[in-house]
């Protein structure tokens, strides 16, 4: 064991400014000290008097601390000092502008804004969990003394950290709920109606929900202290912003609002401008105090940067005096708002333009991820740190988004399967023991990436062999401890737990929570079943099964046709089998809280036509894997 004085390390690696922020104590460290990443991060001069990041120190913006910080904010050799400084910004509290606009900060990944109207409150973006939103409302009412009911709630877009805590707001079911017209379609596609299962377990890796908050675990959520959804809820929007780049001008509780569709981080993103106060709520068009997630490693459709940065120009045209966002602290003063918006959009355009320029010169994905870096004035900007999004993985996705996965080398068109290739590599170097020696030597020399790559080949030979798994886990943890980007760090650490067998799935996110599914329409629920069809077992089947919902008077059908399930909305044809039941009974079947025999015997399900097709159909549906391996494979 080596004793290392953390203050000298922080000063040497990051300078005196980092030392002041880290305020490090002497630490005893079991891990070897790890060199930090070569790219720089602006640490800034945070004002403890006002707490907001930068802007004019004006009396009309106040900060009221409410106590606590859910991020890990202590200095440690297992945490990059820049990431520690980022955590130290995340104290819980309330920013209040003119005692009317209140951003409740530090309670989760999202920081809801609550507007005090004449006879009611307007809530912008509930935080991601019902229990967290209850805490938000409790502390807001305690600090402000405000007892007004909630008149309206706005969801900026479909990601759960912007709506899932809605039932933590008392009276939410009676409020006006505003979103873009494509909001519900996107929620369905991101849950049972599409890639929800995959997104669920990949979110657990990228946002660290399976990790404990500790020096060797989750540090913060990048855009906020954490992203833990303990209770997922949804209330369907009842007032919609329509059309591409559409606008909705409305007055709620005496507050004039200009709501604008600005596709960017999400395709259904909406922002709000308050003309009377010259205040702009930028939602997640400005993602927060981090380089934007032009691509998210958890998985998403292509977020086209050439659409995103012109959206920020829409925000710039308002010439706002104050900027509030869903993630991060306020910016006050026209010059500061303009600087933040301009830097953010320029960083996105720079990344896109330079990627396209390099691609046109023959660059590969590997070239892009290594060669394109932000110019210093953007790299060092306080709102562009490498904490959540990263230019390091954005450029690679631009290649894929614009050209697809094929890199141009025809040997990658049909490469050897990775497991087969690993077997041949191991044989080529002289066997398993020889490959392990190379990997161990790499780790001993702190060549962590090479160690991880070499040990991966040995892991693939026998997934049950713990020696190479533990070696790779060691390398991944070492890579994690030098990271500032939370998504990268969390993925390294969660994969390490998968490798060494310590992973705990008890805190995993459920993107198909019952409260979410019950808000889906019957056609969305039936249509979503097609993604579960087992192609092999249905390859010789051809029949149509209709679902007649007794409580909504709707009938939808699925035609199973040799490995494909075609959805027929508002079905009026002839089906071999029709199942009559309520929507709630159907939900019971989907969530497996109700089985077919129980439903039939209790009268919750009635069958017309060929009854034998009912169990045949449901036996053709596969349940998504509970905890699929992402690393040990």
C-alpha positions in Angstrom: 0.0 0.0 0.0 1.3 3.4 -0.9 0.4 6.6 0.9 -0.2 9.5 -1.5 -0.8 13.1 -0.5 -3.7 14.0 -2.8 -3.1 17.7 -2.6 0.2 17.4 -4.4 -1.2 15.2 -7.1 -4.2 17.5 -7.7 -1.9 20.5 -8.0 0.5 18.8 -10.3 -2.1 17.4 -12.6 -4.7 20.2 -12.6 -3.2 23.3 -11.1 -4.0 25.4 -8.0 -7.5 26.1 -9.2 -8.4 22.4 -9.0 -6.8 22.1 -5.6 -8.9 24.9 -4.2 -12.1 23.1 -5.5 -11.0 19.6 -4.5 -9.9 20.7 -1.0 -8.2 17.3 -0.8 -7.3 15.5 2.4 -4.4 12.9 2.7 -5.6 9.6 1.3 -4.4 6.0 1.5 -4.7 4.3 -1.8 -4.6 0.6 -2.7 -4.9 1.2 -6.5 -1.9 2.4 -8.5 -2.2 6.1 -9.2 -3.6 6.5 -12.7 -2.7 9.2 -15.2 -5.6 11.5 -16.1 -6.9 12.1 -19.6 -4.9 14.5 -21.7 -7.8 16.7 -22.7 -8.5 19.7 -20.5 -11.6 20.7 -18.6 -12.5 24.1 -17.4 -12.9 24.2 -13.6 -14.1 27.8 -13.4 -14.6 30.0 -10.4 -17.9 29.0 -8.8 -19.4 31.8 -6.7 -20.6 30.4 -3.4 -22.5 33.6 -2.8 -24.9 33.1 -5.7 -24.1 29.5 -6.6 -25.1 30.0 -10.2 -22.5 29.2 -12.8 -21.8 32.5 -14.5 -23.7 35.7 -15.1 -24.5 38.9 -13.4 -24.7 38.8 -9.6 -28.1 40.4 -9.4 -30.5 40.5 -6.5 -33.4 39.3 -8.7 -31.8 35.8 -8.8 -31.4 34.2 -5.4 -30.1 30.8 -4.2 -31.7 29.0 -1.2 -29.8 25.9 -0.1 -32.1 23.1 1.1 -29.4 20.8 2.4 -27.4 17.8 1.1 -25.7 16.7 -2.1 -26.6 13.3 -3.5 -23.5 13.1 -5.7 -20.2 11.8 -4.4 -18.2 15.0 -3.8 -15.2 14.0 -1.7 -11.7 14.0 -3.3 -10.3 10.6 -4.0 -7.6 9.0 -6.1 -10.3 6.9 -7.7 -12.1 10.0 -9.0 -10.7 12.5 -11.5 -10.5 15.8 -9.6 -12.4 17.6 -12.4 -15.3 15.2 -11.8 -15.1 15.8 -8.0 -15.4 19.6 -8.7 -18.4 18.9 -10.9 -20.1 17.0 -8.1 -19.4 19.9 -5.7 -21.7 22.1 -7.8 -24.7 19.8 -7.1 -25.8 20.9 -3.7 -29.6 20.8 -3.3 -31.4 24.1 -3.4 -33.7 26.5 -5.2 -32.8 29.2 -7.6 -35.5 31.9 -7.6 -35.8 34.6 -10.2 -37.9 37.6 -9.1 -39.7 35.2 -6.7 -41.6 33.8 -9.6 -39.4 31.3 -11.5 -38.0 28.6 -9.3 -35.5 26.0 -10.5 -35.4 23.2 -7.9 -31.8 21.9 -8.3 -29.9 18.9 -7.2 -32.8 16.4 -6.6 -32.1 14.2 -9.6 -30.8 14.2 -13.1 -33.5 16.9 -14.0 -34.1 20.1 -12.2 -37.8 21.1 -12.5 -38.7 24.7 -12.9 -41.8 25.8 -11.0 -43.5 29.1 -12.0 -45.7 31.0 -9.6 -48.8 32.1 -11.5 -51.6 34.3 -10.3 -53.8 31.4 -9.2 -51.7 28.3 -9.8 -48.3 26.8 -10.4 -46.8 25.7 -13.7 -44.3 22.8 -13.5 -41.7 22.4 -16.3 -40.2 18.8 -16.5 -41.0 16.7 -13.4 -37.9 14.9 -12.2 -37.5 11.2 -13.0 -39.0 9.5 -10.0 -42.2 10.0 -8.0 -40.5 10.1 -4.7 -38.0 12.7 -5.9 -40.8 14.9 -7.2 -42.6 14.7 -3.9 -39.4 16.0 -2.2 -39.1 18.7 -4.8 -42.7 19.9 -4.1 -42.3 19.6 -0.3 -39.1 21.7 -0.2 -40.5 24.2 -2.7 -43.5 24.8 -0.6 -41.5 24.9 2.6 -39.0 27.5 1.2 -41.5 29.7 -0.6 -44.6 29.2 1.6 -46.5 28.8 -1.7 -49.7 26.7 -1.3 -51.2 27.3 -4.7 -52.5 24.2 -6.7 -50.7 23.1 -9.8 -52.5 24.4 -13.0 -50.2 23.0 -15.7 -47.3 20.6 -16.2 -45.1 20.6 -19.3 -43.0 17.7 -20.6 -40.1 19.0 -22.8 -39.7 15.6 -24.4 -40.2 11.9 -24.0 -37.1 10.8 -22.0 -38.3 9.6 -18.5 -36.2 12.1 -16.5 -38.6 14.7 -17.9 -41.9 13.2 -17.0 -41.7 10.0 -14.9 -42.0 11.8 -11.5 -45.3 13.5 -12.5 -47.5 11.7 -10.0 -45.3 13.1 -7.2 -47.2 16.4 -7.8 -50.4 16.5 -5.8 -53.3 17.2 -8.1 -51.3 16.4 -11.3 -54.2 14.4 -12.7 -56.4 17.6 -12.8 -53.7 19.8 -14.4 -53.2 20.7 -18.0 -50.4 18.5 -19.4 -48.5 20.0 -22.3 -46.2 18.2 -24.7 -45.4 17.8 -28.4 -47.9 15.8 -30.5 -45.2 13.0 -31.1 -44.5 12.6 -27.3 -46.6 9.5 -26.7 -45.4 7.8 -29.9 -41.9 8.3 -28.7 -42.6 7.0 -25.2 -44.1 3.9 -26.6 -41.2 3.2 -29.0 -38.8 3.7 -26.1 -40.6 1.2 -23.9 -42.8 -1.8 -24.8 -43.3 -0.7 -28.4 -39.7 -0.9 -29.5 -36.2 -0.9 -27.9 -37.4 -0.3 -24.3 -35.9 -3.5 -22.9 -32.5 -2.9 -24.5 -32.5 0.8 -23.4 -33.5 -0.3 -19.9 -30.4 -2.4 -19.2 -28.1 -0.1 -21.2 -29.2 2.9 -19.2 -28.3 0.9 -16.1 -24.7 0.7 -17.4 -24.4 4.2 -18.7 -26.0 6.1 -15.8 -24.6 3.8 -13.1 -28.0 2.9 -11.5 -26.6 -0.4 -10.4 -23.6 1.2 -8.7 -23.3 2.5 -5.2 -22.5 6.2 -4.6 -18.9 5.9 -3.4 -15.4 6.7 -4.5 -15.2 3.4 -6.5 -18.7 3.7 -7.9 -21.1 6.3 -9.2 -20.0 9.9 -8.7 -22.7 11.9 -10.3 -25.1 11.7 -13.2 -23.2 14.2 -15.4 -26.2 16.5 -15.7 -27.3 16.1 -12.1 -26.4 14.1 -9.0 -28.0 10.8 -10.1 -30.6 9.0 -12.3 -32.4 6.6 -10.1 -36.1 5.9 -11.0 -37.6 4.2 -7.9 -41.2 4.9 -9.0 -42.0 5.5 -12.7 -45.3 7.3 -13.6 -47.0 9.0 -16.5 -50.0 11.1 -17.2 -50.9 11.4 -20.9 -50.6 15.0 -22.3 -54.0 16.7 -22.9 -52.7 19.8 -24.8 -50.3 19.4 -27.7 -47.9 21.5 -29.6 -48.5 20.4 -33.2 -46.3 20.3 -36.3 -42.6 20.5 -37.1 -41.2 23.7 -35.5 -44.8 24.4 -34.4 -45.7 27.0 -31.8 -48.3 27.3 -29.1 -48.9 30.7 -27.5 -50.9 30.5 -24.3 -51.6 32.1 -21.0 -51.8 29.9 -17.9 -52.4 31.3 -14.4 -51.8 34.7 -15.8 -48.3 33.8 -17.3 -47.8 34.4 -21.0 -45.9 31.5 -22.6 -44.6 31.0 -26.1 -44.0 27.2 -26.5 -41.9 26.2 -29.6 -40.9 22.9 -31.0 -37.1 22.7 -31.4 -35.9 19.3 -32.5 -32.5 18.7 -31.0 -31.5 16.3 -28.3 -34.9 14.7 -28.8 -37.1 14.9 -31.9 -40.1 16.1 -29.8 -38.2 18.8 -27.8 -40.2 21.9 -26.8 -38.9 25.1 -25.2 -40.7 28.0 -23.6 -40.1 31.7 -23.8 -41.7 34.1 -21.3 -41.9 37.5 -23.1 -42.9 39.6 -20.1 -39.8 38.5 -18.2 -37.5 38.0 -21.2 -36.8 34.6 -19.7 -36.0 31.5 -21.8 -36.5 28.0 -20.6 -34.2 26.0 -23.0 -35.4 22.5 -21.8 -32.6 20.2 -23.1 -31.7 21.9 -26.3 -28.9 23.2 -24.1 -28.3 19.9 -22.3 -26.6 21.3 -19.2 -23.1 22.1 -18.0 -21.5 19.5 -20.2 -20.7 18.9 -23.9 -24.0 17.7 -25.4 -24.7 14.0 -25.9 -24.7 14.2 -29.7 -24.8 10.4 -29.4 -25.6 8.5 -26.2 -23.7 5.3 -25.7 -26.8 3.7 -24.1 -28.3 3.7 -27.6 -30.5 6.1 -29.6 -31.5 7.0 -33.1 -29.1 9.3 -34.8 -29.2 12.8 -33.3 -28.4 14.8 -36.3 -26.1 17.7 -35.3 -27.0 19.6 -38.4 -30.6 19.8 -37.0 -29.5 20.4 -33.4 -27.3 23.5 -33.7 -29.8 25.5 -35.9 -32.3 24.8 -33.1 -30.0 26.7 -30.7 -30.1 29.6 -33.2 -33.8 29.7 -32.6 -33.1 30.2 -28.9 -30.6 32.9 -29.6 -33.1 34.9 -31.5 -35.1 35.5 -28.3 -32.2 37.6 -26.9 -33.2 36.5 -23.5 -32.0 38.1 -20.3 -32.2 34.9 -18.3 -31.7 31.2 -19.4 -33.1 28.3 -17.4 -32.6 24.7 -18.5 -33.8 21.2 -17.5 -30.2 20.3 -16.4 -27.9 22.7 -14.8 -28.0 26.1 -13.2 -29.3 29.5 -14.4 -27.4 31.9 -16.6 -28.2 35.6 -15.9 -27.6 38.6 -18.2 -28.0 38.9 -21.9 -24.3 38.8 -22.7 -23.8 35.7 -20.6 -26.9 34.0 -22.1 -25.7 34.8 -25.6 -22.2 33.5 -24.8 -23.5 30.2 -23.4 -25.9 29.6 -26.4 -23.3 30.6 -29.0 -20.5 28.5 -27.5 -22.9 25.5 -27.3 -24.1 25.7 -30.9 -20.6 26.4 -32.2 -19.3 23.3 -30.4 -22.0 21.2 -32.1 -21.4 22.7 -35.5 -17.6 22.4 -35.1 -17.9 18.7 -34.3 -20.2 18.0 -37.2 -18.5 20.1 -39.8 -15.0 18.8 -39.0 -16.3 15.2 -38.9 -17.8 15.7 -42.4 -14.6 17.3 -43.6 -12.5 14.4 -42.3 -14.9 11.8 -43.7 -14.7 13.5 -47.1 -10.9 13.1 -46.9 -11.2 9.3 -46.2 -11.1 9.3 -42.4 -12.4 6.2 -40.6 -14.4 6.1 -37.3 -11.1 5.4 -35.5 -9.5 8.5 -37.0 -12.4 10.7 -36.0 -12.5 9.6 -32.4 -8.8 10.4 -32.0 -8.2 13.4 -34.3 -11.1 15.8 -33.8 -10.9 17.9 -30.7 -12.6 21.2 -29.8 -10.6 24.4 -30.1 -9.4 25.8 -26.7 -12.1 28.5 -26.4 -14.8 25.8 -26.6 -12.9 23.0 -24.8 -12.4 25.3 -21.8 -15.9 26.8 -21.8 -17.7 26.2 -18.4 -20.7 24.6 -20.2 -18.8 22.2 -22.4 -16.9 19.9 -20.0 -16.6 16.2 -20.7 -19.1 15.0 -18.1 -22.1 13.6 -20.0 -21.8 13.9 -23.7 -18.3 13.7 -25.3 -16.8 14.6 -28.6 -14.9 11.3 -28.2 -18.0 9.3 -29.0 -19.9 11.9 -30.9 -17.7 12.0 -34.0 -17.8 8.2 -34.4 -21.6 8.3 -34.4 -21.6 11.1 -37.0 -19.8 8.7 -39.3 -22.4 6.0 -38.7 -25.3 8.4 -38.9 -24.2 9.8 -42.3 -22.6 6.8 -43.9 -23.7 3.7 -41.9 -21.5 1.1 -40.2 -19.4 0.0 -43.1 -15.9 1.6 -42.8 -14.9 0.9 -46.4 -12.5 -2.0 -45.8 -14.3 -5.0 -47.4 -12.7 -7.3 -44.8 -15.2 -5.8 -42.3 -18.2 -6.8 -44.4 -18.3 -10.3 -43.1 -15.6 -10.6 -40.4 -15.0 -13.6 -38.3 -17.3 -13.7 -35.3 -15.5 -12.1 -32.4 -15.4 -15.4 -30.4 -13.8 -17.3 -33.3 -11.4 -14.5 -33.9 -10.3 -14.5 -30.3 -9.7 -18.2 -30.4 -7.4 -17.7 -33.4 -5.6 -14.8 -31.8 -4.9 -16.9 -28.7 -3.6 -19.8 -30.8 -1.5 -17.4 -32.8 0.4 -16.0 -29.7 1.0 -19.5 -28.4 -2.0 -20.3 -26.2 -4.1 -19.1 -23.4 -1.2 -18.8 -20.8 0.9 -16.8 -23.2 -2.0 -14.4 -23.9 -2.7 -14.0 -20.2 1.0 -13.2 -19.6 0.8 -10.4 -22.2 -2.4 -9.1 -20.6 -0.9 -9.2 -17.1 2.2 -7.4 -18.3 0.1 -4.7 -19.8 -1.8 -4.2 -16.6 1.4 -4.2 -14.5 2.7 -1.4 -16.8 -0.7 0.4 -16.4 -1.4 0.0 -20.1 -5.0 -0.5 -19.1 -6.7 -0.3 -22.5 -4.4 -2.9 -24.0 -4.8 -5.1 -20.9 -8.5 -5.0 -21.3 -8.4 -5.8 -25.0 -5.9 -8.7 -24.6 -7.8 -10.2 -21.6 -11.1 -10.0 -23.6 -9.7 -12.6 -26.0 -9.1 -15.0 -23.2 -12.5 -14.3 -21.6 -14.2 -15.4 -24.8 -12.5 -18.8 -24.7 -14.4 -19.8 -21.5 -16.9 -17.3 -20.1 -16.8 -19.2 -16.7 -13.0 -18.8 -16.3 -12.7 -16.1 -13.6 -8.9 -15.4 -13.9 -9.2 -13.4 -17.2 -12.5 -11.9 -16.1 -10.9 -10.5 -12.9 -8.0 -9.2 -14.9 -10.2 -7.4 -17.3 -12.3 -6.0 -14.4 -9.1 -4.6 -12.9 -8.2 -2.8 -16.2 -11.8 -1.4 -16.6 -11.8 0.0 -13.1 -8.4 1.6 -13.7 -9.8 3.2 -16.9 -12.9 4.4 -14.9 -10.9 6.1 -12.2 -9.3 8.5 -14.7 -12.5 9.4 -16.5 -14.4 12.6 -16.2 -17.3 11.4 -18.4 -19.9 9.8 -16.2 -21.3 7.5 -18.9 -17.9 6.1 -19.7 -17.0 5.7 -16.0 -20.3 4.1 -15.1 -20.1 1.7 -18.0 -16.5 0.7 -17.2 -17.4 0.1 -13.5 -20.7 -1.8 -14.2 -19.0 -4.0 -16.7 -16.3 -4.7 -14.1 -19.0 -5.9 -11.7 -20.5 -8.1 -14.4 -17.0 -9.6 -15.0 -16.2 -10.3 -11.3 -19.8 -11.4 -10.4 -20.6 -8.6 -8.0 -23.3 -6.9 -10.1 -26.6 -6.2 -8.3 -29.6 -5.9 -10.6 -32.0 -5.0 -7.7 -31.9 -1.3 -8.6 -32.4 -1.7 -12.4 -34.7 0.7 -14.2 -38.0 -0.6 -15.4 -39.0 1.2 -18.6 -42.2 -1.0 -18.8 -43.5 -0.1 -15.4 -47.3 -0.7 -14.8 -48.1 2.9 -14.3 -46.5 3.7 -17.7 -48.2 0.9 -19.6 -51.7 1.7 -18.3 -51.4 5.1 -20.0 -50.8 3.5 -23.4 -53.7 3.3 -25.8 -55.1 -0.2 -26.7 -53.7 0.1 -30.2 -50.3 0.9 -28.9 -50.4 -2.1 -26.5 -51.5 -4.6 -29.2 -49.1 -3.2 -31.8 -46.2 -3.6 -29.4 -46.6 -7.4 -29.2 -45.2 -7.8 -32.7 -41.7 -7.2 -31.3 -42.0 -10.3 -29.1 -43.0 -12.8 -31.8 -40.7 -15.8 -32.1 -40.0 -16.1 -35.8 -38.9 -19.7 -35.7 -41.9 -21.1 -33.8 -44.3 -19.0 -36.0 -42.7 -19.8 -39.4 -45.4 -22.3 -40.3 -48.3 -20.3 -38.7 -50.9 -18.1 -40.4 -53.9 -16.8 -38.5 -55.4 -13.6 -37.2 -56.3 -13.0 -33.6 -58.4 -10.0 -32.7 -58.6 -8.2 -29.3 -61.9 -6.6 -28.6 -61.7 -4.3 -25.6 -65.0 -4.2 -23.7 -64.3 -1.0 -21.8 -63.1 1.1 -24.8 -65.2 -0.4 -27.6 -62.1 -0.9 -29.7 -60.9 -3.9 -31.7 -57.4 -4.4 -33.0 -55.8 -7.4 -34.5 -52.5 -9.1 -35.2 -52.1 -11.3 -38.2 -49.4 -13.9 -37.6 -48.0 -14.7 -41.0 -45.0 -17.0 -41.2 -42.6 -15.2 -38.8 -44.2 -11.8 -39.0 -47.1 -10.2 -37.0 -48.9 -7.5 -39.0 -50.9 -5.0 -36.9 -54.5 -4.1 -38.0 -55.8 -1.1 -36.2 -59.6 -0.8 -35.8 -60.0 -4.3 -37.2 -63.3 -5.0 -38.9 -62.4 -8.2 -40.8 -62.8 -11.9 -40.0 -60.5 -13.3 -37.4 -60.1 -17.0 -36.5 -60.1 -16.0 -32.9 -61.4 -12.9 -31.0 -60.6 -12.3 -27.4 -62.9 -10.0 -25.5 -61.5 -8.4 -22.3 -60.9 -5.1 -20.6 -57.8 -3.1 -21.1 -56.8 -3.8 -17.5 -57.1 -7.6 -18.0 -54.9 -7.3 -21.1 -52.3 -5.4 -19.1 -52.4 -8.2 -16.6 -51.6 -10.7 -19.3 -48.8 -8.4 -20.6 -47.2 -7.9 -17.2 -47.8 -11.6 -16.3 -49.7 -10.6 -13.2 -52.7 -12.5 -14.7 -52.4 -15.8 -16.6 -54.6 -17.1 -19.3 -56.4 -19.8 -17.3 -57.0 -17.4 -14.4 -58.4 -14.8 -16.8 -60.7 -17.3 -18.5 -62.0 -19.0 -15.3 -62.7 -15.6 -13.6 -64.6 -14.4 -16.7 -62.1 -11.6 -17.4 -61.5 -13.1 -20.8 -64.0 -14.5 -23.3 -63.0 -16.2 -26.5 -65.0 -16.4 -29.7 -63.9 -18.7 -32.6 -61.0 -21.1 -32.4 -60.2 -21.1 -28.7 -57.1 -23.3 -29.2 -55.4 -20.4 -30.9 -55.2 -18.3 -27.8 -52.6 -20.4 -25.9 -50.8 -21.0 -29.2 -50.6 -17.2 -29.9 -49.3 -16.3 -26.4 -46.8 -19.2 -26.5 -45.3 -17.6 -29.7 -44.4 -14.5 -27.7 -41.0 -14.3 -26.1 -40.3 -12.3 -23.0 -37.2 -10.0 -23.3 -34.1 -11.2 -21.5 -34.1 -10.1 -17.9 -30.4 -9.3 -17.4 -28.5 -10.0 -20.7 -24.7 -10.0 -20.5 -23.2 -7.0 -22.2 -19.5 -7.6 -21.3 -19.1 -11.3 -20.6 -19.9 -12.6 -24.1 
